[in-house]
């Protein structure tokens, strides 16, 4: 069990039914309509509620950003690599070490329809409670796998007929040009800020893409770049 916190993450856990919730800790829900909604949902699902002060909530989740609610819930359940997770457009995150960046990327992934996400089990953060918070609970609506390293995922998906698209500031192609192409099912690979996508993947990728830039700063935050890339790629008409 682990402690999840924040209004949006807790609400999405309850809405999705993705985890078993043992109990909840609430701070004065009468003064917050959204906390009141959570309290009603907890009561409907017969989940024990413990009224708690802010100090108790901070101690439970090790964060001041609890927004008045903490739940004790089962750990995140990863998907196995196989038919369950395969989809027409997939996302692979390589070297995304910062939980805030990872959470922000997963939030964009859910919004832009990248429901299947692969995490490299080396160099990428796990689905910690801080990641769930940063994703606003998007983790609970995604299929996430952390079974292999990034190279292994790419090799397997190459064999399954996926096109590999790497997002890299030194790319040869512009995203705006690639999205006009009939690509078919694809894997979008995004790397971190300090350490980008590995050279092996860059070498065997079908496309290494970048954005057209008009300013003087030559790079974007990893989560911002990933969000723009997924938005652009979400417009691709995937033809199997």
Secondary structure, DSSP 8 states (H G I E B T S, - for coil): -EEEESHHHHHHHHHHT-S-EEEEEES-GGG-HHHHHHHHHHHHTT-EEEE--HHHHHHHHT-S--TTEEEEE-------SSTTT--SEEEEEES---HHHHHHHHHHHHHTT--EEEE-TTTS----HHHHHHTTTGGGGSEEE-SS-HHHHHHHHHHTT-EEEEE-TT-SEEHHHHTTS---SEEEEEE-SSS-S-HHHHHH-SEEEE----SS-----HHHHHHHHHHHHTT-----
